Amino acid sequence: MTKLRPFDAASYLTTEEHILHYLEAALEGNDPKHIASALGDVARSKGMSEIARKAGLGRQALYNALSENGNPTLETLTAVLDALGLQLTVQPKAA
């Protein structure tokens, strides 16, 4: 009998390149809940406790903010991105 495990994107985000492509794909959908969840996957891939510490947030608060039902503030978003060594950028939409 084959044993199945739930899919966990965080376990596949092992390189900087994987993380960047994953977040870029999440941003393309322009869905805030999906973006927050994807950022949560990235944070878990790096260690949620470590990212929470670097971002100056509680681990549980970070889990909640970056869940599918989370709604992180811009302050939380920028703190997490900074803790991950990333930043927001703005560019024109493709035609």
C-alpha atoms as a printed R data frame, in Angstrom:
   type eleno elety resid chain resno      x      y       z
1  ATOM     1    CA   MET     A     1  0.000  0.000   0.000
2  ATOM     2    CA   THR     A     2  1.336  3.409  -0.960
3  ATOM     3    CA   LYS     A     3  1.483  5.933   1.836
4  ATOM     4    CA   LEU     A     4  0.593  9.454   0.750
5  ATOM     5    CA   ARG     A     5  1.572 12.651   2.512
6  ATOM     6    CA   PRO     A     6 -0.024 16.052   2.101
7  ATOM     7    CA   PHE     A     7  1.820 18.285  -0.349
8  ATOM     8    CA   ASP     A     8  4.051 20.837   1.371
9  ATOM     9    CA   ALA     A     9  5.550 23.429  -0.967
10 ATOM    10    CA   ALA     A    10  8.032 24.494   1.723
11 ATOM    11    CA   SER     A    11  9.941 21.227   1.339
12 ATOM    12    CA   TYR     A    12 10.661 22.044  -2.323
13 ATOM    13    CA   LEU     A    13 11.866 25.601  -1.766
14 ATOM    14    CA   THR     A    14 15.495 24.664  -1.311
15 ATOM    15    CA   THR     A    15 17.298 27.272  -3.399
16 ATOM    16    CA   GLU     A    16 17.117 31.031  -3.847
17 ATOM    17    CA   GLU     A    17 16.065 30.453  -7.453
18 ATOM    18    CA   HIS     A    18 13.184 28.159  -6.429
19 ATOM    19    CA   ILE     A    19 12.005 30.719  -3.880
20 ATOM    20    CA   LEU     A    20 12.102 33.612  -6.349
21 ATOM    21    CA   HIS     A    21 10.197 31.674  -9.027
22 ATOM    22    CA   TYR     A    22  7.639 30.517  -6.471
23 ATOM    23    CA   LEU     A    23  6.976 34.024  -5.194
24 ATOM    24    CA   GLU     A    24  6.888 35.477  -8.708
25 ATOM    25    CA   ALA     A    25  4.261 32.911  -9.695
26 ATOM    26    CA   ALA     A    26  2.225 33.702  -6.573
27 ATOM    27    CA   LEU     A    27  2.355 37.423  -7.318
28 ATOM    28    CA   GLU     A    28  1.126 36.904 -10.891
29 ATOM    29    CA   GLY     A    29 -2.272 35.828  -9.601
30 ATOM    30    CA   ASN     A    30 -2.681 39.124  -7.741
31 ATOM    31    CA   ASP     A    31 -4.558 37.325  -4.936
32 ATOM    32    CA   PRO     A    32 -3.477 38.685  -1.527
33 ATOM    33    CA   LYS     A    33 -4.403 35.489   0.333
34 ATOM    34    CA   HIS     A    34 -2.412 33.340  -2.084
35 ATOM    35    CA   ILE     A    35  0.573 35.705  -1.865
36 ATOM    36    CA   ALA     A    36  0.487 35.611   1.946
37 ATOM    37    CA   SER     A    37  0.254 31.817   1.911
38 ATOM    38    CA   ALA     A    38  3.161 31.525  -0.538
39 ATOM    39    CA   LEU     A    39  5.259 33.828   1.625
40 ATOM    40    CA   GLY     A    40  4.355 31.593   4.567
41 ATOM    41    CA   ASP     A    41  5.616 28.566   2.620
42 ATOM    42    CA   VAL     A    42  8.905 30.371   1.992
43 ATOM    43    CA   ALA     A    43  9.202 31.384   5.652
44 ATOM    44    CA   ARG     A    44  8.583 27.766   6.721
45 ATOM    45    CA   SER     A    45 11.242 26.572   4.271
46 ATOM    46    CA   LYS     A    46 13.747 28.837   6.020
47 ATOM    47    CA   GLY     A    47 12.522 28.102   9.533
48 ATOM    48    CA   MET     A    48  9.505 29.996  10.825
49 ATOM    49    CA   SER     A    49 11.012 30.631  14.262
50 ATOM    50    CA   GLU     A    50 14.147 32.149  12.755
51 ATOM    51    CA   ILE     A    51 12.189 34.338  10.323
52 ATOM    52    CA   ALA     A    52  9.853 35.475  13.110
53 ATOM    53    CA   ARG     A    53 12.852 36.405  15.275
54 ATOM    54    CA   LYS     A    54 14.541 38.330  12.458
55 ATOM    55    CA   ALA     A    55 11.263 40.082  11.595
56 ATOM    56    CA   GLY     A    56 10.609 40.986  15.234
57 ATOM    57    CA   LEU     A    57  7.334 39.056  15.335
58 ATOM    58    CA   GLY     A    58  5.923 36.213  17.377
59 ATOM    59    CA   ARG     A    59  6.087 32.838  15.642
60 ATOM    60    CA   GLN     A    60  2.365 32.139  16.078
61 ATOM    61    CA   ALA     A    61  1.431 35.648  14.905
62 ATOM    62    CA   LEU     A    62  3.559 35.085  11.817
63 ATOM    63    CA   TYR     A    63  1.930 31.706  11.128
64 ATOM    64    CA   ASN     A    64 -1.483 33.373  11.383
65 ATOM    65    CA   ALA     A    65 -0.569 36.346   9.188
66 ATOM    66    CA   LEU     A    66  0.945 34.135   6.485
67 ATOM    67    CA   SER     A    67 -1.759 31.487   6.413
68 ATOM    68    CA   GLU     A    68 -4.369 31.089   3.677
69 ATOM    69    CA   ASN     A    69 -6.761 33.105   5.821
70 ATOM    70    CA   GLY     A    70 -4.147 35.606   6.959
71 ATOM    71    CA   ASN     A    71 -4.065 39.235   5.988
72 ATOM    72    CA   PRO     A    72 -0.606 40.583   6.831
73 ATOM    73    CA   THR     A    73 -0.071 44.301   7.136
74 ATOM    74    CA   LEU     A    74  2.419 45.986   4.859
75 ATOM    75    CA   GLU     A    75  4.671 46.338   7.915
76 ATOM    76    CA   THR     A    76  4.575 42.564   8.490
77 ATOM    77    CA   LEU     A    77  5.108 41.866   4.811
78 ATOM    78    CA   THR     A    78  8.176 44.097   4.548
79 ATOM    79    CA   ALA     A    79  9.609 42.756   7.820
80 ATOM    80    CA   VAL     A    80  9.276 39.160   6.597
81 ATOM    81    CA   LEU     A    81 10.747 39.973   3.194
82 ATOM    82    CA   ASP     A    82 13.664 41.722   4.900
83 ATOM    83    CA   ALA     A    83 14.188 38.701   7.176
84 ATOM    84    CA   LEU     A    84 14.290 36.549   4.032
85 ATOM    85    CA   GLY     A    85 16.781 38.880   2.364
86 ATOM    86    CA   LEU     A    86 14.186 40.009  -0.195
87 ATOM    87    CA   GLN     A    87 12.518 43.307  -1.053
88 ATOM    88    CA   LEU     A    88  9.467 44.538  -2.905
89 ATOM    89    CA   THR     A    89  9.938 46.146  -6.272
90 ATOM    90    CA   VAL     A    90  7.520 47.801  -8.661
91 ATOM    91    CA   GLN     A    91  7.511 47.504 -12.419
92 ATOM    92    CA   PRO     A    92  5.022 48.170 -15.200
93 ATOM    93    CA   LYS     A    93  2.568 45.405 -16.012
94 ATOM    94    CA   ALA     A    94  3.248 43.426 -19.142
95 ATOM    95    CA   ALA     A    95  0.931 44.425 -21.965
